[in-house]
Amino acid sequence: MKLKIRNSKAKKGKKTGFRTRQKTAGGRKVNKRQRARHGSF
């Protein structure tokens, strides 16, 4: 049985754009925090 372990390359390949973050509840929370700290971005 092959264990699915994400290698570091896969981790780094995660998309980090504004639109990508907006797609999940956690990401929206991040964007809200960013906006609160730095104004709209």
C-alpha positions, 0 to 999 in steps of 0.5 A: 500500500502506497502512503500518500505523503505530499512532498515539499514541492507539492506543498510549495505548489499551492496557489496563493492568489487572492481569488484562490483564497476566496474559494474556501472559508479559511481563505476568506478569513485570511483575506479579511485579516489582510484587509483589516491590517493593510486596508484593501489590497 
